[in-house]
């Protein structure tokens, strides 16, 4: 996941502030996820749950990332699609429902764990965190397709102005 966001920053960085900010938020989210999950290079005692504060911080980053996507980047993509024709709009329309699946998982995870985590939740927490990680990986791939479309259309429009 982390390598993918670095590649995205190299490919699209500097083209639009909204994309730069969103990719920075994605990077922060991935680091927080890796810490929470105890993935390398971060270590975790496999027999304990993370501190509630760490879970809350992750959930806040997650909600911020989802909000930025829906209310900033996706809005700009839809606007660009309206300007640049039906092919871009068809791509966006085909990807949004797939992206919504991870949104639903993220919201459920936030509702379940942001404010209360108990030792009884240990197995469910680990499973749901893993499921969320997989969904985020798929989401990032789909979002990259949207960013690529936005970047290409923005570059085309800049070149013709």
Secondary structure by P-SEA (a helix, b strand, c coil): caaaaaaaaaacccccaaaaaaaaaaaaaaaaaaaaaccccccccccccccaaaaaaaaaaaaaaaaaaaccaaaaaaaaaaaccaaaaaaaaacaaaaaaaaaaaaaaaacccccccccaaaaaaaaaaaaaaaaaaaaaaaaaaaaaaaaaaaaaaaac
